[in-house]
């Protein structure tokens, strides 16, 4: 178990570093003249979970002439690690491009099991809508983006309806928690496990690192927790009216097999949901360099298309 924990810890730190590397890459020279002056607020309380304050960091243009669409960044870390501050510069870059942007903190497993994390990010979306006037936000135009566990949570926001549950009691219950656009970087979409021999059933391969992460997340052995894992899987909830999705996935990801996005893409296609997937050949659980810069620019363009209509 100590070896598995070390492997997970290294992975979580690697993802933090990976997204830190995205900072400063979004403002393309051709768009520099259009960038807006931004104000940043840190540790804004958006709700409560299990008696504790839930906080997000918020970036928005100082003097926008009209309400703007919103985006919620969700950090990764296996639902049990990470920090919203990893996106501090990224949210300011997106805000400069004409968005009201939050980076959300949420409760961690194993102290808080699933669906606590889903409840918290849903609460953050509801809070943004409830405060739309003060934020100068278009409440009907909110997107979500994340990597790994953050990508999973962002996708849940795009497919779950209020009737699906997991709303929690964090606050702003009168508002909808569903977003209108999702960008998912290598986040799992079907948490039900398959056996090590390679069952044709889609899902996560039950290797040691995955076993430890899922056990902490749902509070039971993955092999014996199919119902809980299914309840926590985005693919379970896909139906007509879900958010358009852009999904990036490496073909050599050792934690999230790339057929995860293929399965979700098939479900989205059946439901008539627009979007696309990009398979990064040879990439693992994250990438860097020019590929990182390109995919992040593509993500911003996708939000522009579906939240701004441009």
Secondary structure by P-SEA (a helix, b strand, c coil): caaaaaaaaaaaaaaaaaaaaaccccccccccccbbbbbbbccccccccccbbbbbbbbbbcccccbbbbbbbbbbccccccccccaaaaaaaaaaacccccbbbbbbccccccaaaaaaaaaaaaaaaaacccccccccbbbbbbccaaaaaaaaaaccccccccccccccccccccccbbbbcccccccccccccccccccccccaaaaaaaaaaccccccccaaaaaaaccccccccccccbbbbbbccccccccaaaaaaaaaaaaaccccccccccccccccccaaaaaaaaaaaaaaaaccccc
